[in-house]
């Protein structure tokens, strides 16, 4: 069976919440779009690309002990995968 191109999307939606132990603080809702693509590049090899936070959204991921941690910025990952014969 010939390899084909595979595209993926993921949308992470988080509503406002109150961190445990800090009732005076409320986070804002946010949405983060992730994109992925797998391409066959040679017999038994595949290029896998992932783009996290494709739109570069700035968001607060977590607040603990009075510190606000930023969410992950835009990130591009690439990998080459080798598949076993017969799979």
C-alpha positions in Angstrom: 0.0 0.0 0.0 1.6 3.3 -1.0 2.2 5.9 1.7 0.1 9.0 1.7 0.3 12.5 3.1 -1.4 12.9 6.5 -2.5 16.3 7.9 -3.6 16.8 11.5 -5.1 19.7 13.4 -5.8 20.1 17.1 -7.6 22.9 18.9 -7.1 23.2 22.7 -9.8 25.4 24.3 -9.5 26.4 28.0 -12.1 28.5 29.7 -11.4 30.9 32.6 -10.6 29.2 35.9 -9.5 30.1 39.4 -6.2 28.5 40.5 -6.4 26.4 43.6 -5.7 28.5 46.7 -5.9 31.8 44.9 -9.6 32.9 44.8 -8.7 36.5 43.9 -7.2 35.5 40.5 -9.1 34.4 37.4 -7.4 33.4 34.2 -8.7 34.4 30.8 -10.1 31.9 28.3 -7.9 31.0 25.4 -7.6 28.6 22.4 -4.4 27.2 20.9 -4.2 25.7 17.4 -1.7 23.0 16.7 -1.0 21.7 13.2 0.8 18.5 12.0 1.8 16.9 8.7 3.4 13.6 7.8 5.0 13.2 4.4 6.5 10.1 2.8 10.0 11.0 1.7 11.5 7.7 0.6 10.8 4.0 0.8 10.2 3.3 4.6 10.9 6.9 5.6 8.5 9.6 6.7 9.0 13.3 7.6 6.8 14.3 10.5 6.3 18.1 11.1 4.4 19.6 14.1 3.6 23.3 14.7 2.4 23.9 18.2 0.6 27.2 18.9 0.5 28.0 15.2 -1.1 31.5 15.8 1.4 32.5 18.5 -1.2 33.0 21.2 0.1 34.4 24.5 -1.7 32.7 27.4 -1.2 32.0 31.1 -0.7 28.3 31.6 -0.7 28.0 35.3 -0.4 30.1 38.4 1.2 28.8 41.6 2.5 30.5 44.7 1.9 33.9 43.2 3.7 33.2 40.0 2.2 33.3 36.5 3.7 30.9 34.0 3.4 31.7 30.3 2.1 29.1 28.0 4.4 27.5 25.4 5.3 29.9 22.5 5.1 28.8 18.8 7.2 25.7 18.4 8.2 23.8 15.2 9.3 20.2 15.5 10.6 17.9 12.8 11.4 14.2 12.9 12.3 11.5 10.4 10.6 8.2 11.1 11.6 4.8 9.7 8.9 2.2 9.4 9.5 -1.5 9.6 9.0 -3.6 6.5 5.6 -5.3 6.3 3.9 -2.8 8.7 
